[in-house]
Amino acid sequence: GCILNTRTFIPHRVHEAIGVLGSVSVASACLIPETIAHQLCQINPVQQQNNCLNIGHPTGFFSVDIDVEKVDTALGGFTINRAALLRTARLLMRGEVFIQEAEVGEL
């Protein structure tokens, strides 16, 4: 399932999906303690270990494989070492083509 459901607003309506930057931003925030996203998301132990998070949107989800590391600085902070995304496309067409035997011989 999805760890968090999102909505992206573009002028005058809610977008049907989520963009790459938005999904990486949300996934990053989900892995950083004390953020609102971290408090709201439902990360199971397998997702926490693998850092592969499904970010929900109105038409499905976007899988984000992300590596966030806590760094020791005077201000405290985190570094995103890597972000990989899996995007799928919907089926656009399905059909059959019938080729006459005479034409097959010419190929």
Rosetta blueprint (number, residue, H / E / L):
1 G L
2 C L
3 I L
4 L E
5 N E
6 T L
7 R L
8 T L
9 F E
10 I E
11 P L
12 H L
13 R E
14 V E
15 H L
16 E L
17 A L
18 I L
19 G L
20 V H
21 L H
22 G H
23 S H
24 V H
25 S H
26 V H
27 A H
28 S H
29 A H
30 C H
31 L H
32 I L
33 P L
34 E L
35 T L
36 I H
37 A H
38 H H
39 Q H
40 L H
41 C L
42 Q L
43 I L
44 N L
45 P H
46 V H
47 Q H
48 Q H
49 Q H
50 N H
51 N L
52 C E
53 L E
54 N E
55 I E
56 G E
57 H E
58 P L
59 T L
60 G E
61 F E
62 F E
63 S E
64 V E
65 D E
66 I E
67 D E
68 V E
69 E E
70 K E
71 V E
72 D L
73 T L
74 A L
75 L L
76 G L
77 G E
78 F E
79 T E
80 I E
81 N E
82 R E
83 A E
84 A E
85 L E
86 L E
87 R L
88 T L
89 A L
90 R L
91 L L
92 L L
93 M L
94 R L
95 G L
96 E L
97 V L
98 F L
99 I L
100 Q L
101 E H
102 A H
103 E H
104 V H
105 G H
106 E H
107 L L
